[in-house]
Amino acid sequence: MSKSMYGLKQAAKCWNESINRVLLNCGFERLKSELRVNLKRENGQMMIIALYVDDLLCISTSDERLEVEAKLKSQIKFKT
């Protein structure tokens, strides 16, 4: 993502590819009906991450959200 800059047409695509790569490594899967929504189900728990432009919303039934947030912060620079 270091090559893209805000305001360029490809910046959103680059951001989306980067964040999806990290989420896939964390065990998430993208919904086929809505490509901006990622879902992870494990041990009766569920976590949903929805992407919108350069923001994300995390909804979880467990405290695993903190682990995913730490992994995202280690690989992608963002503010909480």
Summary of the structure (lengths in Angstrom):
residues: 80
radius of gyration: 12.8
end to end distance: 19.0
largest distance: 41.2
contacts: 176
relative contact order: 0.15
helix: 34%
strand: 28%
